[in-house]
């Protein structure tokens, strides 16, 4: 076949998928961005804020598609099965690519079935207690737990959630006993904490912040390596002596496995532009999300480490859940 004829041949005749022949023109149509939760709420806001600006940078609309259900399984499966052409992306987060793979059998491989594109940012979890309890700081609460073994309970957003695993990590590192009360979501868990049905929990900072500021719950410590700008007077658990204690509600962008490197670079470069915009930082600060720009390989390593960490904890605490 002559060179000109070869160049004009259809992808099908060459045995190549159409996306492989269209790389150089990427993107030339709207990009679907799957958010694995229902519309509304912090995760959805993060995705929509990113898509609004990312679409302007790449010159094509970013269409948000909310696919809730199954704890992110439906969204993850849909993404993994899509063509790796850069036109189907997903907002991977700590549940779909962190805690769920660590605690249950899934119909997808959180690492092998996806291409890491870039990190958006994260928000810490915060140790909060019912205001009727006497401790005013983390050290006093650690002493209070030891003085009241078996008398305290904690709520979570559900078995296997980040709020559950973070509390179990806390129990492990403090050698303490707390009764787990799982709820169907973070809102009812916080409601019962305020009402005194439970005594403590580890919600994400975004969900807890209005109640902390309203004096309905008391913040004692945050996860992560440094204090959060929204709670400058609240120490980290690291400062309290729990070395290496970390738990983050993070958000990133992934695509199907085997995406071309050129498309991944285009998207990561565009994300870097968005994450450098002051108004984007301000927008996410409303959800207590701190930006964490990463290159694809760095983000992939982050997910792998997060899964390994929570898998180790799940084994240590005997946490094994079915889908």
C-alpha positions, -999 to +999 in steps of 0.1 A: +000+000+000+014+034-010+021+059+018-006+083+007-031+055+005-020+043+039-025+077+054-060+080+039-071+045+050-098+042+076-088+031+111-108+000+107-088-010+076-056-006+096-070-027+124-069+003+148-097+018+169-108+052+158-096+069+190-060+058+182-061+077+149-076+108+165-051+115+192-034+144+175-067+163+172-077+158+209-101+171+220-124+177+191-157+170+209-173+173+244-157+152+272-179+132+296-169+136+332-185+110+355-190+119+391-197+088+412-223+105+435-257+121+431-259+157+422-254+181+451-229+179+479-192+185+481-179+159+457-203+170+430-194+206+436-157+198+432-163+180+399-185+208+385-160+235+395-132+216+378-152+209+346-163+245+342-127+257+341-111+226+325-135+229+296-124+265+289-087+254+290-091+225+266-116+243+243-144+217+246-173+213+270-169+190+300-203+174+305-209+162+341-227+129+344-237+119+379-237+082+383-244+074+419-251+040+434-232+011+447-207+032+465-192+043+432-192+009+416-215+018+388-195+049+379-162+030+381-174+001+359-188+025+333-155+043+332-133+012+331-154-002+301-152+031+281-129+036+252-095+050+264-098+079+240-100+107+266-137+114+261-148+095+292-132+106+325-142+100+361-137+117+394-120+090+413-119+096+451-110+080+483-140+056+483-137+043+447-099+042+447-090+039+484-113+025+511-136+003+489-108-017+473-094-022+507-125-036+524-145-055+498-144-074+465-152-052+436-161-058+400-132-036+389-095-033+397-089+002+412-054+004+397-052-019+366-085-008+351-078+030+352-053+056+339-044+082+366-045+117+352-041+140+381-050+149+417-074+177+424-072+181+462-082+168+496-099+177+528-089+162+562-110+143+586-115+159+620-119+143+654-151+158+669-169+150+701-203+158+717-201+191+736-215+175+768-182+156+772-157+173+795-125+171+774-115+204+759-085+192+739-071+160+724-048+151+753-077+153+777-098+132+754-072+105+752-071+104+790-109+104+792-111+073+769-087+054+791-108+063+821-140+051+805-132+019+786-161+005+766-184+034+775-179+055+743-192+050+708-185+066+675-206+071+644-196+067+608-211+073+574-213+036+569-192+004+573-161+006+552-163+044+548-134+067+554-151+079+586-152+042+598-116+034+589-102+066+603-118+058+636-105+023+635-070+036+628-074+059+658-084+030+680-054+010+668-029+038+674-043+047+708-050+011+719-085+021+729-120+006+726-149+025+710-182+010+698-189+015+661-223+028+652-227+028+613-252+052+597-264+056+561-246+087+554-227+114+572-257+137+580-276+113+603-243+104+620-236+140+628-272+145+640-268+117+665-234+130+676-250+164+684-279+147+702-255+126+723-265+092+710-228+088+701-198+106+716-173+111+689-166+106+652-142+115+623-163+133+597-147+151+567-139+187+576-163+201+550-193+183+566-183+191+601-173+228+598-207+244+600-215+224+632-180+232+647-185+269+640-220+268+654-207+252+687-228+221+682-198+198+682-162+203+695-132+198+673-101+183+690-077+174+661-074+171+624-058+144+603-029+152+579+006+165+584-003+202+591-031+223+606-059+233+583-064+270+574-101+267+584-091+255+619-058+271+627-062+266+665-069+228+662-038+206+663-031+176+641-031+141+655+005+140+646+011+169+671-008+148+696+017+121+694+000+098+668+029+097+644+021+091+607-016+094+613-032+104+581-066+102+564-078+124+536-110+127+516-093+132+483-105+138+448-087+132+415-093+125+378-089+090+362-098+075+328-100+040+314-068+020+313-044+024+284-051+060+276-025+074+252+003+093+270-002+124+248-039+127+259-030+121+295-004+149+293-029+172+276-054+167+304-028+169+332-013+201+318-048+216+316-055+206+352-023+223+362-036+255+347-069+252+365-054+244+398-032+275+395-062+298+392-069+318+424-107+317+420-106+279+417-087+277+450-112+301+466-141+280+452-128+247+467-119+264+500-156+267+506-156+229+509-124+229+529-105+213+500-068+221+497-054+217+462-028+190+455-016+192+419+002+160+409+017+145+377+000+113+365+027+089+378+027+107+412-011+104+414-010+068+405+016+061+433-006+080+457-036+058+450-016+027+452-002+038+486-037+047+499-052+014+489-023-005+506-026+015+538-063+009+542-060-027+531-034-032+559-057-016+584-087-036+573-068-068+577-056-058+612-091-049+623-109-078+605-129-055+583-142-075+553-174-063+536-194-077+507-207-054+479 
